[in-house]
């Protein structure tokens, strides 16, 4: 997708974060993870005391968490965009989170800047993180552009290292549908240059939602 096409980005295809509730707590947790990596052991802080504080928070959350099957059912209520996935979900501290928008030509586009939690090679994004971002983006592209399904194959080409601390543009587009077989492509770019490209084969299938 060209840079000109990105300017026509339309509606968001991800859940908007709330400023309170679990979304706010998750945003704080992302800060904690980033700060722990930034500090490491090169700090005057007593990291043992920090660990005790974090364990105390986790103990409180676990004590008040609902039964697992109930929580799973609540996650999948309704037909809207889910809020818990590890790429775009505002309820998931693993998610950067990536924001994706539909484009009027049927493709999707999004931007994200990744920090230390996603590092692989020095100063660059882990290849597995790139795969995660693209797998999810291609899936969202299917929802936006036509029929959707589950990943059957994902082929990646790593063209150049993907930098941390710089805005990344992530794109996806459904290119063909043949019965139950859906083919979709995508890319991660930085500074106008492709870093990783992806080709995916998806099969139309839905798993039952927890009740």
TORPA-4810 file (N, C-alpha, C, O; in nm, 3 decimals):
<nodes>
NODE_1_0.085_-0.119_0.000_0.000_0.000_0.000_0.088_0.124_0.000_0.187_0.128_0.074_X
NODE_2_0.057_0.222_-0.079_0.140_0.340_-0.092_0.119_0.437_0.022_0.020_0.429_0.094_X
NODE_3_0.215_0.530_0.036_0.202_0.631_0.141_0.079_0.717_0.118_0.016_0.762_0.213_X
NODE_4_0.044_0.741_-0.009_-0.074_0.820_-0.037_-0.201_0.752_0.011_-0.294_0.819_0.056_X
NODE_5_-0.205_0.619_0.000_-0.323_0.546_0.044_-0.342_0.558_0.193_-0.456_0.563_0.240_X
NODE_6_-0.235_0.563_0.269_-0.246_0.571_0.414_-0.323_0.696_0.457_-0.385_0.696_0.563_X
NODE_7_-0.318_0.802_0.376_-0.384_0.926_0.413_-0.536_0.912_0.414_-0.606_0.995_0.471_X
NODE_8_-0.588_0.805_0.349_-0.732_0.785_0.343_-0.781_0.692_0.453_-0.893_0.641_0.447_X
NODE_9_-0.698_0.670_0.555_-0.736_0.581_0.664_-0.869_0.624_0.724_-0.892_0.742_0.749_X
NODE_10_-0.954_0.525_0.746_-1.089_0.553_0.793_-1.110_0.509_0.936_-1.031_0.543_1.024_X
NODE_11_-1.217_0.432_0.961_-1.257_0.402_1.098_-1.159_0.311_1.170_-1.096_0.226_1.107_X
NODE_12_-1.144_0.328_1.301_-1.059_0.237_1.378_-1.121_0.097_1.381_-1.242_0.082_1.391_X
NODE_13_-1.036_-0.004_1.373_-1.080_-0.143_1.372_-1.041_-0.214_1.501_-1.043_-0.337_1.508_X
NODE_14_-1.006_-0.137_1.602_-0.967_-0.193_1.732_-1.049_-0.125_1.840_-1.108_-0.019_1.819_X
NODE_15_-1.052_-0.187_1.956_-1.127_-0.131_2.068_-1.056_-0.006_2.122_-0.935_-0.007_2.143_X
NODE_16_-1.132_0.100_2.143_-1.075_0.223_2.199_-1.047_0.203_2.347_-1.133_0.151_2.418_X
NODE_17_-0.931_0.244_2.395_-0.902_0.228_2.539_-0.986_0.321_2.624_-1.011_0.436_2.587_X
NODE_18_-1.029_0.271_2.738_-1.098_0.354_2.836_-0.995_0.423_2.925_-0.882_0.377_2.939_X
NODE_19_-1.036_0.534_2.984_-0.946_0.608_3.072_-0.955_0.562_3.217_-0.888_0.617_3.304_X
NODE_20_-1.037_0.461_3.242_-1.051_0.407_3.378_-1.065_0.256_3.370_-1.048_0.197_3.263_X
NODE_21_-1.095_0.193_3.483_-1.114_0.049_3.484_-0.988_-0.029_3.450_-0.877_0.019_3.471_X
NODE_22_-1.008_-0.150_3.396_-0.894_-0.237_3.369_-0.801_-0.177_3.263_-0.680_-0.200_3.268_X
NODE_23_-0.856_-0.101_3.168_-0.770_-0.041_3.065_-0.666_0.051_3.127_-0.549_0.050_3.088_X
NODE_24_-0.707_0.131_3.225_-0.615_0.222_3.292_-0.509_0.145_3.370_-0.392_0.182_3.370_X
NODE_25_-0.551_0.037_3.436_-0.457_-0.046_3.511_-0.358_-0.114_3.418_-0.239_-0.126_3.450_X
NODE_26_-0.406_-0.160_3.303_-0.318_-0.225_3.205_-0.217_-0.125_3.149_-0.100_-0.159_3.131_X
NODE_27_-0.259_-0.002_3.122_-0.165_0.100_3.075_-0.055_0.123_3.178_0.062_0.142_3.142_X
NODE_28_-0.091_0.121_3.307_0.009_0.134_3.413_0.103_0.014_3.413_0.224_0.029_3.433_X
NODE_29_0.048_-0.105_3.391_0.131_-0.226_3.388_0.231_-0.221_3.274_0.345_-0.266_3.289_X
NODE_30_0.190_-0.167_3.159_0.284_-0.152_3.048_0.399_-0.061_3.088_0.514_-0.087_3.054_X
NODE_31_0.367_0.047_3.160_0.472_0.137_3.208_0.569_0.064_3.300_0.690_0.086_3.294_X
NODE_32_0.514_-0.023_3.387_0.599_-0.096_3.481_0.695_-0.187_3.406_0.814_-0.191_3.437_X
NODE_33_0.644_-0.261_3.308_0.730_-0.352_3.231_0.841_-0.275_3.161_0.957_-0.315_3.165_X
NODE_34_0.805_-0.165_3.097_0.905_-0.083_3.028_1.007_-0.027_3.127_1.127_-0.026_3.099_X
NODE_35_0.959_0.019_3.242_1.048_0.079_3.341_1.142_-0.025_3.402_1.258_0.007_3.431_X
NODE_36_1.094_-0.147_3.423_1.181_-0.252_3.476_1.296_-0.282_3.381_1.410_-0.299_3.424_X
NODE_37_1.266_-0.287_3.252_1.372_-0.313_3.154_1.468_-0.195_3.144_1.588_-0.213_3.126_X
NODE_38_1.413_-0.074_3.156_1.498_0.045_3.149_1.592_0.054_3.269_1.706_0.099_3.256_X
NODE_39_1.544_0.011_3.387_1.624_0.020_3.508_1.722_-0.096_3.521_1.840_-0.074_3.549_X
NODE_40_1.673_-0.218_3.501_1.758_-0.336_3.520_1.820_-0.337_3.659_1.758_-0.292_3.755_X
NODE_41_1.941_-0.388_3.669_2.013_-0.383_3.796_2.105_-0.262_3.804_2.177_-0.244_3.903_X
NODE_42_2.101_-0.178_3.700_2.183_-0.056_3.700_2.106_0.058_3.765_2.085_0.163_3.705_X
NODE_43_2.065_0.036_3.889_1.983_0.134_3.959_2.014_0.125_4.107_2.057_0.021_4.158_X
NODE_44_1.991_0.236_4.177_2.011_0.237_4.322_1.889_0.185_4.397_1.892_0.173_4.520_X
NODE_45_1.783_0.155_4.325_1.663_0.104_4.389_1.685_-0.035_4.448_1.767_-0.113_4.398_X
NODE_46_1.611_-0.065_4.554_1.608_-0.200_4.609_1.506_-0.279_4.527_1.386_-0.269_4.551_X
NODE_47_1.556_-0.357_4.430_1.464_-0.428_4.341_1.389_-0.539_4.413_1.282_-0.581_4.369_X
NODE_48_1.444_-0.586_4.523_1.371_-0.683_4.604_1.244_-0.622_4.662_1.139_-0.685_4.667_X
NODE_49_1.255_-0.498_4.707_1.138_-0.427_4.759_1.037_-0.400_4.647_0.916_-0.410_4.669_X
NODE_50_1.087_-0.366_4.529_0.999_-0.346_4.415_0.923_-0.475_4.384_0.802_-0.473_4.360_X
NODE_51_0.996_-0.588_4.386_0.931_-0.717_4.360_0.823_-0.746_4.462_0.717_-0.798_4.426_X
NODE_52_0.848_-0.715_4.587_0.747_-0.739_4.691_0.621_-0.657_4.665_0.510_-0.706_4.683_X
NODE_53_0.639_-0.533_4.624_0.524_-0.449_4.593_0.443_-0.506_4.476_0.320_-0.509_4.480_X
NODE_54_0.513_-0.550_4.374_0.443_-0.605_4.257_0.372_-0.736_4.291_0.262_-0.761_4.242_X
NODE_55_0.436_-0.819_4.373_0.370_-0.943_4.416_0.244_-0.912_4.496_0.143_-0.982_4.483_X
NODE_56_0.249_-0.808_4.577_0.132_-0.771_4.656_0.016_-0.729_4.565_-0.099_-0.763_4.592_X
NODE_57_0.047_-0.656_4.458_-0.057_-0.618_4.362_-0.114_-0.742_4.295_-0.236_-0.756_4.282_X
NODE_58_-0.026_-0.833_4.252_-0.073_-0.955_4.186_-0.158_-1.040_4.280_-0.258_-1.098_4.238_X
NODE_59_-0.117_-1.048_4.407_-0.196_-1.124_4.506_-0.338_-1.069_4.517_-0.434_-1.145_4.523_X
NODE_60_-0.350_-0.937_4.521_-0.481_-0.873_4.533_-0.567_-0.901_4.410_-0.686_-0.931_4.422_X
NODE_61_-0.506_-0.890_4.291_-0.581_-0.915_4.169_-0.627_-1.061_4.162_-0.742_-1.088_4.127_X
NODE_62_-0.539_-1.154_4.194_-0.577_-1.296_4.190_-0.687_-1.327_4.291_-0.775_-1.408_4.263_X
NODE_63_-0.681_-1.265_4.405_-0.781_-1.288_4.509_-0.920_-1.245_4.463_-1.019_-1.307_4.500_X
NODE_64_-0.927_-1.139_4.383_-1.056_-1.083_4.343_-1.096_-1.122_4.200_-1.198_-1.075_4.151_X
NODE_65_-1.017_-1.205_4.134_-1.050_-1.244_3.997_-1.169_-1.339_3.996_-1.182_-1.423_4.086_X
NODE_66_-1.258_-1.329_3.896_-1.369_-1.424_3.885_-1.319_-1.562_3.843_-1.203_-1.578_3.804_X
NODE_67_-1.406_-1.659_3.850_-1.372_-1.794_3.804_-1.337_-1.790_3.655_-1.396_-1.712_3.580_X
NODE_68_-1.240_-1.872_3.613_-1.183_-1.859_3.478_-1.288_-1.872_3.368_-1.287_-1.792_3.274_X
NODE_69_-1.377_-1.970_3.377_-1.475_-1.989_3.270_-1.568_-1.868_3.259_-1.612_-1.831_3.150_X
NODE_70_-1.598_-1.807_3.373_-1.681_-1.686_3.370_-1.608_-1.573_3.301_-1.666_-1.501_3.220_X
NODE_71_-1.481_-1.557_3.333_-1.403_-1.449_3.271_-1.390_-1.472_3.120_-1.403_-1.378_3.042_X
NODE_72_-1.366_-1.597_3.079_-1.355_-1.626_2.935_-1.485_-1.594_2.864_-1.484_-1.537_2.755_X
NODE_73_-1.598_-1.630_2.924_-1.726_-1.601_2.862_-1.747_-1.451_2.847_-1.796_-1.405_2.744_X
NODE_74_-1.710_-1.374_2.951_-1.726_-1.228_2.945_-1.639_-1.168_2.835_-1.679_-1.072_2.769_X
NODE_75_-1.520_-1.224_2.815_-1.430_-1.173_2.712_-1.492_-1.180_2.573_-1.466_-1.095_2.488_X
NODE_76_-1.576_-1.282_2.550_-1.628_-1.307_2.417_-1.775_-1.269_2.403_-1.841_-1.312_2.308_X
NODE_77_-1.827_-1.190_2.496_-1.964_-1.143_2.483_-1.975_-1.044_2.367_-1.882_-0.968_2.339_X
NODE_78_-2.089_-1.045_2.300_-2.113_-0.948_2.194_-2.038_-0.984_2.066_-1.965_-1.083_2.060_X
NODE_79_-2.058_-0.903_1.964_-1.999_-0.928_1.832_-1.899_-0.821_1.792_-1.853_-0.820_1.678_X
NODE_80_-1.865_-0.729_1.883_-1.774_-0.621_1.850_-1.628_-0.667_1.853_-1.598_-0.785_1.870_X
NODE_81_-1.539_-0.571_1.835_-1.395_-0.598_1.840_-1.356_-0.638_1.982_-1.397_-0.572_2.078_X
NODE_82_-1.278_-0.745_1.995_-1.242_-0.787_2.131_-1.138_-0.693_2.191_-1.068_-0.622_2.119_X
NODE_83_-1.130_-0.695_2.323_-1.048_-0.601_2.397_-0.928_-0.668_2.463_-0.855_-0.603_2.539_X
NODE_84_-0.905_-0.797_2.435_-0.807_-0.871_2.515_-0.693_-0.932_2.436_-0.607_-0.998_2.495_X
NODE_85_-0.687_-0.914_2.304_-0.583_-0.981_2.227_-0.446_-0.919_2.255_-0.438_-0.805_2.302_X
NODE_86_-0.337_-0.994_2.227_-0.203_-0.946_2.264_-0.138_-0.851_2.163_-0.018_-0.826_2.170_X
NODE_87_-0.217_-0.798_2.070_-0.163_-0.704_1.972_-0.231_-0.567_1.983_-0.164_-0.465_1.990_X
NODE_88_-0.365_-0.566_1.985_-0.439_-0.440_1.989_-0.519_-0.421_2.117_-0.574_-0.313_2.139_X
NODE_89_-0.528_-0.523_2.202_-0.620_-0.521_2.314_-0.584_-0.425_2.425_-0.476_-0.436_2.483_X
NODE_90_-0.672_-0.329_2.457_-0.645_-0.237_2.567_-0.651_-0.303_2.704_-0.609_-0.244_2.803_X
NODE_91_-0.704_-0.428_2.711_-0.708_-0.500_2.838_-0.588_-0.593_2.855_-0.579_-0.664_2.955_X
NODE_92_-0.495_-0.594_2.760_-0.383_-0.688_2.763_-0.251_-0.611_2.770_-0.216_-0.538_2.677_X
NODE_93_-0.179_-0.629_2.880_-0.053_-0.558_2.897_0.055_-0.604_2.801_0.156_-0.535_2.783_X
NODE_94_0.037_-0.722_2.737_0.133_-0.768_2.637_0.121_-0.688_2.507_0.217_-0.678_2.431_X
NODE_95_0.003_-0.630_2.481_-0.019_-0.556_2.357_0.052_-0.421_2.362_0.051_-0.355_2.467_X
NODE_96_0.115_-0.376_2.249_0.190_-0.248_2.253_0.112_-0.126_2.300_0.170_-0.049_2.376_X
NODE_97_-0.014_-0.099_2.262_-0.099_-0.170_2.165_-0.093_-0.106_2.027_-0.067_0.013_2.013_X
NODE_98_-0.117_-0.188_1.925_-0.124_-0.140_1.787_-0.264_-0.088_1.758_-0.363_-0.150_1.798_X
NODE_99_-0.273_0.025_1.688_-0.401_0.079_1.643_-0.413_0.060_1.493_-0.322_0.097_1.418_X
NODE_100_-0.523_0.001_1.447_-0.544_-0.026_1.305_-0.668_0.048_1.256_-0.767_0.061_1.328_X
NODE_101_-0.661_0.095_1.131_-0.774_0.165_1.069_-0.806_0.102_0.934_-0.716_0.057_0.863_X
NODE_102_-0.933_0.100_0.900_-0.974_0.058_0.767_-0.947_0.167_0.666_-0.953_0.286_0.698_X
NODE_103_-0.916_0.126_0.544_-0.890_0.219_0.435_-0.995_0.195_0.327_-1.044_0.083_0.311_X
NODE_104_-1.031_0.301_0.254_-1.142_0.290_0.160_-1.113_0.198_0.041_-1.205_0.167_-0.035_X
NODE_105_-0.988_0.154_0.023_-0.960_0.060_-0.086_-0.969_-0.085_-0.039_-0.938_-0.177_-0.115_X
NODE_106_-1.013_-0.106_0.086_-1.028_-0.242_0.138_-0.910_-0.292_0.218_-0.917_-0.401_0.275_X
NODE_107_-0.801_-0.214_0.224_-0.685_-0.253_0.303_-0.697_-0.192_0.444_-0.794_-0.122_0.474_X
NODE_108_-0.600_-0.220_0.528_-0.594_-0.158_0.660_-0.453_-0.108_0.686_-0.357_-0.154_0.623_X
NODE_109_-0.440_-0.014_0.777_-0.310_0.042_0.812_-0.308_0.081_0.959_-0.412_0.111_1.018_X
NODE_110_-0.191_0.080_1.016_-0.177_0.119_1.156_-0.034_0.162_1.185_0.057_0.137_1.107_X
NODE_111_-0.016_0.226_1.299_0.117_0.268_1.341_0.139_0.228_1.486_0.046_0.221_1.566_X
NODE_112_0.265_0.202_1.518_0.301_0.167_1.654_0.451_0.194_1.671_0.528_0.181_1.575_X
NODE_113_0.490_0.231_1.790_0.632_0.244_1.825_0.661_0.144_1.935_0.597_0.146_2.040_X
NODE_114_0.758_0.056_1.913_0.789_-0.050_2.007_0.915_-0.016_2.088_1.012_0.038_2.034_X
NODE_115_0.910_-0.047_2.216_1.022_-0.020_2.305_1.093_-0.147_2.350_1.082_-0.252_2.286_X
NODE_116_1.166_-0.137_2.460_1.252_-0.245_2.508_1.183_-0.380_2.530_1.246_-0.483_2.508_X
NODE_117_1.057_-0.385_2.572_0.994_-0.516_2.592_0.988_-0.601_2.466_0.966_-0.722_2.474_X
NODE_118_1.007_-0.540_2.350_0.992_-0.613_2.224_1.126_-0.632_2.152_1.129_-0.666_2.034_X
NODE_119_1.237_-0.610_2.223_1.370_-0.617_2.163_1.412_-0.761_2.137_1.391_-0.850_2.219_X
NODE_120_1.474_-0.781_2.020_1.541_-0.906_1.986_1.687_-0.875_1.963_1.764_-0.873_2.059_X
NODE_121_1.730_-0.850_1.837_1.866_-0.802_1.813_1.884_-0.665_1.877_1.786_-0.595_1.904_X
NODE_122_2.008_-0.624_1.903_2.032_-0.496_1.971_1.961_-0.380_1.902_1.986_-0.350_1.785_X
NODE_123_1.871_-0.314_1.977_1.804_-0.196_1.926_1.697_-0.223_1.822_1.649_-0.130_1.757_X
NODE_124_1.660_-0.351_1.805_1.564_-0.385_1.700_1.459_-0.484_1.751_1.477_-0.548_1.855_X
NODE_125_1.351_-0.494_1.676_1.236_-0.574_1.717_1.265_-0.722_1.698_1.324_-0.763_1.598_X
NODE_126_1.222_-0.802_1.795_1.232_-0.948_1.786_1.151_-0.997_1.667_1.039_-0.951_1.644_X
NODE_127_1.207_-1.091_1.590_1.136_-1.141_1.473_1.003_-1.206_1.505_0.910_-1.198_1.425_X
NODE_128_0.993_-1.269_1.622_0.867_-1.330_1.661_0.760_-1.227_1.689_0.642_-1.253_1.667_X
NODE_129_0.800_-1.110_1.738_0.704_-1.002_1.760_0.652_-0.951_1.626_0.533_-0.924_1.612_X
NODE_130_0.741_-0.939_1.528_0.697_-0.898_1.394_0.595_-0.997_1.340_0.495_-0.957_1.279_X
NODE_131_0.620_-1.126_1.360_0.527_-1.229_1.314_0.391_-1.215_1.383_0.287_-1.226_1.318_X
NODE_132_0.393_-1.190_1.514_0.269_-1.173_1.589_0.190_-1.054_1.535_0.069_-1.065_1.511_X
NODE_133_0.256_-0.941_1.517_0.188_-0.821_1.468_0.127_-0.844_1.330_0.014_-0.803_1.304_X
NODE_134_0.202_-0.911_1.242_0.152_-0.931_1.107_0.042_-1.035_1.102_-0.055_-1.019_1.027_X
NODE_135_0.054_-1.142_1.179_-0.053_-1.242_1.182_-0.185_-1.177_1.223_-0.288_-1.201_1.162_X
NODE_136_-0.180_-1.095_1.328_-0.301_-1.029_1.375_-0.352_-0.927_1.272_-0.472_-0.920_1.246_X
NODE_137_-0.261_-0.850_1.215_-0.301_-0.749_1.117_-0.367_-0.813_0.995_-0.468_-0.763_0.946_X
NODE_138_-0.312_-0.923_0.947_-0.374_-0.992_0.833_-0.513_-1.043_0.869_-0.604_-1.040_0.786_X
NODE_139_-0.529_-1.091_0.992_-0.660_-1.136_1.035_-0.761_-1.023_1.037_-0.875_-1.040_0.995_X
NODE_140_-0.719_-0.905_1.087_-0.809_-0.789_1.089_-0.838_-0.744_0.946_-0.950_-0.701_0.916_X
NODE_141_-0.738_-0.753_0.857_-0.760_-0.716_0.717_-0.868_-0.803_0.654_-0.946_-0.756_0.572_X
NODE_142_-0.872_-0.929_0.693_-0.977_-1.017_0.641_-1.115_-0.973_0.689_-1.210_-0.970_0.611_X
NODE_143_-1.125_-0.940_0.816_-1.253_-0.891_0.868_-1.299_-0.765_0.795_-1.418_-0.748_0.768_X
NODE_144_-1.204_-0.678_0.762_-1.237_-0.551_0.698_-1.267_-0.569_0.549_-1.360_-0.508_0.496_X
NODE_145_-1.189_-0.653_0.482_-1.196_-0.660_0.336_-1.286_-0.767_0.280_-1.317_-0.765_0.161_X
NODE_146_-1.330_-0.862_0.362_-1.411_-0.971_0.308_-1.430_-1.080_0.410_-1.434_-1.053_0.530_X
NODE_147_-1.443_-1.205_0.366_-1.459_-1.315_0.461_-1.332_-1.333_0.544_-1.222_-1.301_0.499_X
NODE_148_-1.348_-1.385_0.664_-1.233_-1.405_0.752_-1.223_-1.552_0.789_-1.314_-1.630_0.765_X
NODE_149_-1.110_-1.588_0.849_-1.086_-1.725_0.888_-0.970_-1.736_0.984_-0.929_-1.636_1.044_X
NODE_150_-0.918_-1.857_0.999_-0.808_-1.883_1.090_-0.680_-1.906_1.011_-0.684_-1.959_0.899_X
NODE_151_-0.567_-1.868_1.069_-0.438_-1.880_1.001_-0.405_-2.026_0.975_-0.405_-2.109_1.066_X
NODE_152_-0.375_-2.057_0.848_-0.327_-2.190_0.811_-0.178_-2.187_0.779_-0.104_-2.279_0.815_X
NODE_153_-0.133_-2.081_0.713_0.009_-2.063_0.682_0.041_-1.915_0.693_-0.041_-1.829_0.659_X
NODE_154_0.162_-1.885_0.740_0.210_-1.748_0.744_0.356_-1.749_0.700_0.442_-1.805_0.768_X
NODE_155_0.383_-1.686_0.586_0.519_-1.681_0.531_0.573_-1.540_0.545_0.512_-1.445_0.497_X
NODE_156_0.687_-1.528_0.611_0.747_-1.397_0.635_0.879_-1.384_0.562_0.954_-1.481_0.547_X
NODE_157_0.906_-1.264_0.516_1.038_-1.232_0.462_1.092_-1.113_0.540_1.033_-1.005_0.540_X
NODE_158_1.205_-1.135_0.608_1.268_-1.028_0.688_1.368_-0.957_0.598_1.477_-1.008_0.571_X
NODE_159_1.331_-0.839_0.552_1.410_-0.768_0.452_1.520_-0.683_0.514_1.627_-0.668_0.456_X
NODE_160_1.495_-0.628_0.631_1.595_-0.550_0.705_1.551_-0.547_0.851_1.433_-0.567_0.880_X
NODE_161_1.645_-0.521_0.943_1.607_-0.516_1.085_1.501_-0.409_1.109_1.506_-0.300_1.052_X
NODE_162_1.405_-0.442_1.195_1.297_-0.350_1.229_1.335_-0.272_1.354_1.358_-0.333_1.458_X
NODE_163_1.343_-0.140_1.348_1.398_-0.063_1.460_1.300_-0.047_1.576_1.179_-0.038_1.556_X
NODE_164_1.355_-0.045_1.696_1.281_0.001_1.813_1.280_0.153_1.816_1.358_0.219_1.747_X
NODE_165_1.189_0.209_1.896_1.184_0.353_1.928_1.154_0.439_1.805_1.174_0.561_1.811_X
NODE_166_1.108_0.380_1.696_1.071_0.457_1.577_0.931_0.418_1.534_0.892_0.302_1.550_X
NODE_167_0.853_0.513_1.479_0.719_0.477_1.432_0.726_0.371_1.322_0.801_0.385_1.225_X
NODE_168_0.647_0.268_1.339_0.636_0.162_1.238_0.497_0.170_1.175_0.397_0.191_1.244_X
NODE_169_0.493_0.152_1.045_0.365_0.143_0.974_0.339_-0.002_0.940_0.424_-0.070_0.882_X
NODE_170_0.220_-0.051_0.976_0.184_-0.190_0.951_0.060_-0.191_0.864_-0.039_-0.124_0.894_X
NODE_171_0.065_-0.267_0.754_-0.044_-0.270_0.659_-0.087_-0.414_0.632_-0.010_-0.508_0.651_X
NODE_172_-0.211_-0.429_0.587_-0.263_-0.560_0.548_-0.371_-0.544_0.443_-0.441_-0.443_0.438_X
NODE_173_-0.384_-0.647_0.358_-0.483_-0.641_0.250_-0.519_-0.783_0.205_-0.432_-0.865_0.178_X
NODE_174_-0.648_-0.810_0.199_-0.694_-0.938_0.146_-0.682_-0.933_-0.006_-0.727_-0.838_-0.070_X
NODE_175_-0.621_-1.038_-0.066_-0.597_-1.035_-0.210_-0.680_-1.135_-0.288_-0.702_-1.115_-0.407_X
NODE_176_-0.728_-1.244_-0.224_-0.810_-1.338_-0.299_-0.887_-1.427_-0.204_-0.847_-1.451_-0.090_X
NODE_177_-1.001_-1.477_-0.255_-1.084_-1.573_-0.183_-1.121_-1.683_-0.281_-1.178_-1.655_-0.387_X
NODE_178_-1.089_-1.807_-0.247_-1.120_-1.922_-0.331_-1.187_-2.027_-0.243_-1.120_-2.108_-0.179_X
NODE_179_-1.320_-2.024_-0.241_-1.392_-2.113_-0.152_-1.361_-2.077_-0.007_-1.387_-1.965_0.036_X
NODE_180_-1.306_-2.175_0.068_-1.272_-2.151_0.207_-1.131_-2.095_0.223_-1.091_-2.063_0.335_X
NODE_181_-1.055_-2.082_0.115_-0.916_-2.040_0.122_-0.906_-1.889_0.095_-0.951_-1.840_-0.008_X
NODE_182_-0.846_-1.819_0.189_-0.832_-1.673_0.182_-0.683_-1.639_0.182_-0.607_-1.690_0.265_X
NODE_183_-0.642_-1.555_0.091_-0.502_-1.514_0.087_-0.492_-1.364_0.115_-0.567_-1.283_0.062_X
NODE_184_-0.395_-1.331_0.202_-0.383_-1.195_0.254_-0.235_-1.160_0.262_-0.152_-1.246_0.290_X
NODE_185_-0.202_-1.033_0.238_-0.063_-0.989_0.245_-0.051_-0.870_0.338_-0.150_-0.801_0.366_X
NODE_186_0.071_-0.846_0.387_0.093_-0.733_0.475_0.240_-0.700_0.486_0.325_-0.770_0.432_X
NODE_187_0.270_-0.591_0.558_0.409_-0.549_0.572_0.425_-0.460_0.694_0.331_-0.395_0.739_X
NODE_188_0.548_-0.460_0.746_0.591_-0.364_0.848_0.697_-0.276_0.783_0.793_-0.327_0.725_X
NODE_189_0.680_-0.144_0.792_0.774_-0.050_0.732_0.821_0.051_0.834_0.750_0.083_0.930_X
NODE_190_0.941_0.101_0.813_0.996_0.208_0.896_1.066_0.307_0.804_1.146_0.267_0.719_X
NODE_191_1.037_0.434_0.821_1.100_0.536_0.737_1.073_0.518_0.590_1.155_0.554_0.506_X
NODE_192_0.956_0.461_0.557_0.921_0.441_0.416_0.981_0.318_0.353_0.962_0.296_0.233_X
NODE_193_1.054_0.236_0.429_1.117_0.115_0.375_1.058_-0.009_0.443_1.039_-0.011_0.564_X
NODE_194_1.028_-0.111_0.363_0.974_-0.235_0.418_1.080_-0.309_0.499_1.192_-0.330_0.453_X
NODE_195_1.042_-0.349_0.619_1.130_-0.429_0.705_1.092_-0.576_0.700_1.179_-0.663_0.692_X
NODE_196_0.963_-0.604_0.707_0.912_-0.742_0.704_0.789_-0.744_0.615_0.703_-0.657_0.625_X
NODE_197_0.780_-0.844_0.529_0.659_-0.864_0.450_0.601_-1.001_0.483_0.674_-1.092_0.525_X
NODE_198_0.471_-1.015_0.464_0.403_-1.139_0.501_0.301_-1.178_0.395_0.237_-1.093_0.334_X
NODE_199_0.288_-1.310_0.375_0.182_-1.367_0.294_0.113_-1.472_0.380_0.179_-1.560_0.436_X
NODE_200_-0.018_-1.463_0.390_-0.091_-1.555_0.475_-0.199_-1.631_0.401_-0.264_-1.578_0.311_X
NODE_201_-0.218_-1.757_0.440_-0.330_-1.838_0.393_-0.421_-1.861_0.513_-0.377_-1.910_0.617_X
NODE_202_-0.547_-1.825_0.498_-0.646_-1.841_0.603_-0.757_-1.933_0.554_-0.790_-1.934_0.435_X
NODE_203_-0.814_-2.009_0.645_-0.924_-2.099_0.614_-1.047_-2.053_0.691_-1.039_-2.029_0.811_X
NODE_204_-1.160_-2.040_0.622_-1.282_-1.995_0.688_-1.325_-2.098_0.793_-1.364_-2.210_0.760_X
NODE_205_-1.318_-2.058_0.916_-1.353_-2.145_1.028_-1.369_-2.057_1.151_-1.294_-1.960_1.169_X
NODE_206_-1.463_-2.090_1.236_-1.481_-2.019_1.362_-1.487_-2.120_1.476_-1.556_-2.221_1.467_X
NODE_207_-1.415_-2.092_1.583_-1.422_-2.174_1.702_-1.541_-2.130_1.787_-1.576_-2.012_1.788_X
NODE_208_-1.604_-2.223_1.857_-1.716_-2.183_1.942_-1.671_-2.091_2.054_-1.563_-2.108_2.110_X
NODE_209_-1.755_-1.993_2.085_-1.723_-1.900_2.193_-1.758_-1.961_2.327_-1.856_-2.035_2.339_X
NODE_210_-1.678_-1.931_2.431_-1.711_-1.980_2.566_-1.847_-1.929_2.609_-1.884_-1.816_2.580_X
NODE_211_-1.919_-2.014_2.679_-2.052_-1.977_2.730_-2.047_-1.962_2.881_-2.148_-1.931_2.944_X
</nodes>
